[in-house]
Amino acid sequence: MIAGRATARIRHILEASNVGRPLPGSRRRLRPHTLHTAVLKMPNLSTAAGADGAPVDLETRADQTEHEDLRLWLRLLTCTNLIEGDIRSRLRQDFACTLPRFDLMAQLDRHPEGLKMGELSRRMMVTGGNVTGITDQLQQEGLVSREALPTDRRAYLIRLTPAGRAAFSRMARAHEDWIGQLFSGLAETDRRALFRLLGRLKNGLISP
């Protein structure tokens, strides 16, 4: 079921980004059967890992005969996968923290007034059950508080406690340092250029 959802999501992204259209200077189009084969080979991208638990280099799934759009897309996915895998590992080793737990605390740090469970679920793009499980654990550790809303006793407002805010602050400082290290191979001008180009890609994907 997970693989099916991932395949559907990937196919939607490919269609939305017109991956069959050649890049400037290229006349070769991605053949439908090639696209279909590439999509079906994709793993669940958020958890892609090899037998040893190391992140998978998704570029190995395409060769030089594949369309440039597909190879570019796989490179973006590979970089995302490698960075996310590194961050997950460091959070686990240095803070005994998972990435979803870090993300939930980050959302609460951005909203000191608190967020309802449904809002957390939407912002993190995960199920309510996942948010509830993480919140329960954080509450047991004294890192978040959960208060029933006076206007709706079925809804709860989640906030970081002072201890939770201090714990997240330590992780956030380390997280910022890790990201800087991971991008240290790029010159500042290259990072800015990459940021602009990815911004153009993002705008093209979300624009009607």
Secondary structure by P-SEA (a helix, b strand, c coil): caaaaaaaaaaaaaaaaccccccccccccccaaaaaaaaaaccccccccccccccccccccccccccaaaaaaaaaaaaaaaaaaaaaaaaaaaccccaaaaaaaaaaaaccccccaaaaaaaacccaaaaaaaaaaaaaaccbbbbbbcccccbbbbbbcaaaaaaaaaaaaaaaaaaaaaaccccaaaaaaaaaaaaaaaaaaacc
